[in-house]
Structure formats: structure tokens, C-alpha cells
């Protein structure tokens, strides 16, 4: 089924509601426009990666990669080249 829309004077066009609902397009969704011929364009939906549920989901993540060293040992190592 083909849907027809018009381009406004400002270069805007509405996405038919049926297509927005079927494909989950909501405000802020990015669309990628690609010319595939002189009178034909392809429009793809750019899906954003899912966001983490909340900032506390990252709690403890860095601990898995952190070496157990004191601040003093890090500073001593950094200062070795200063003398």
C-alpha cells in the first residue's frame, strides 16, 4: 500500500501515522535518507542502542578492572620521572 505525502515550503513532510506505529517511529527517532535513483529514495530507521536502566546499573563495573594499588604507590610511580 502506497502512502502519499506533500513537502511543505520549508521542506518538511509528515510520516504517515500507520507507518510510524508499525515501525515504532517516535519524536527524536533518526531517519537515514539515501538517494537510490533519480526519482527514488530509501529511508532507513536508525535505531539507538538501548539505554541502561539507570546510572546505578554501572555501580561496581570499574572494580572488575581496577588494580589494587594505593594512591601513594601510583603517585610514587608517576613522580619517578620528575627528579
Backbone torsions as a table, in degrees:
resi	resn	phi	psi	omega
1	UNK	NA	128.8	-179.4
2	UNK	-94.9	138.6	174.6
3	UNK	-111.4	139.7	-179.2
4	UNK	-116.8	131.4	175.6
5	UNK	-129.0	164.0	177.5
6	UNK	-112.5	151.3	175.8
7	UNK	-92.5	131.5	-179.6
8	UNK	-78.0	174.0	177.5
9	UNK	-61.0	-26.0	-179.7
10	UNK	-90.0	6.6	177.7
11	UNK	82.6	16.9	-178.3
12	UNK	-101.3	151.5	176.4
13	UNK	-144.5	145.9	-179.2
14	UNK	-89.4	144.1	173.7
15	UNK	-87.6	126.1	-179.2
16	UNK	-54.0	139.3	-176.7
17	UNK	-55.8	-39.9	-179.8
18	UNK	-58.1	-44.1	-179.9
19	UNK	-69.2	-39.1	177.8
20	UNK	-60.2	-45.2	-179.6
21	UNK	-65.9	-47.4	-177.2
22	UNK	-60.9	-33.8	-173.2
23	UNK	-110.9	6.9	175.2
24	UNK	66.5	34.9	179.2
25	UNK	-87.7	123.9	-179.4
26	UNK	-131.8	170.5	179.4
27	UNK	-53.2	133.1	-179.6
28	UNK	96.3	-13.1	178.1
29	UNK	-67.5	134.1	179.5
30	UNK	-90.6	136.6	176.4
31	UNK	-114.2	137.7	179.1
32	UNK	-105.8	119.8	-178.6
33	UNK	-101.7	133.1	-178.3
34	UNK	-137.9	125.8	176.5
35	UNK	-77.7	124.5	-179.8
36	UNK	-113.0	-3.9	178.4
37	UNK	-172.0	176.2	-177.7
38	UNK	-63.3	-30.3	-178.9
39	UNK	-125.9	25.6	-175.7
40	UNK	-141.6	134.5	176.3
41	UNK	-124.2	152.7	173.5
42	UNK	-114.8	133.7	178.8
43	UNK	-117.8	123.8	177.4
44	UNK	-115.3	149.5	177.7
45	UNK	-92.7	123.7	176.8
46	UNK	-90.0	112.3	-178.9
47	UNK	-87.4	129.3	176.8
48	UNK	-78.9	145.9	175.7
49	UNK	-62.9	146.1	-179.2
50	UNK	-61.4	137.4	179.2
51	UNK	-77.6	153.1	175.9
52	UNK	-67.2	152.3	-175.6
53	UNK	-56.2	-39.2	177.7
54	UNK	-168.8	164.8	-177.6
55	UNK	-58.0	-30.1	-178.1
56	UNK	-69.5	-11.2	177.0
57	UNK	-65.7	-22.7	179.8
58	UNK	-87.4	-5.4	-177.8
59	UNK	-57.8	127.4	177.8
60	UNK	86.9	-4.2	-177.7
61	UNK	-64.2	-47.8	-176.9
62	UNK	-66.4	-26.7	-177.7
63	UNK	-58.5	-31.4	-179.2
64	UNK	-66.3	-23.9	-175.6
65	UNK	-108.7	-5.9	-175.2
66	UNK	-81.8	131.3	173.1
67	UNK	-77.4	144.4	-178.8
68	UNK	-84.0	96.2	177.9
69	UNK	-139.9	148.7	177.8
70	UNK	-81.6	160.8	177.3
71	UNK	-60.5	-38.0	-179.6
72	UNK	-60.9	-42.5	-178.8
73	UNK	-66.6	-37.5	176.1
74	UNK	-63.5	-46.1	-177.9
75	UNK	-65.8	-39.5	177.2
76	UNK	-59.8	-42.9	179.9
77	UNK	-65.3	-41.5	179.7
78	UNK	-67.3	-34.5	-176.7
79	UNK	-81.7	-10.4	-178.6
80	UNK	-56.6	-38.1	-177.6
81	UNK	-83.3	-3.9	-176.7
82	UNK	-82.7	-17.9	-173.9
83	UNK	-83.5	NA	NA
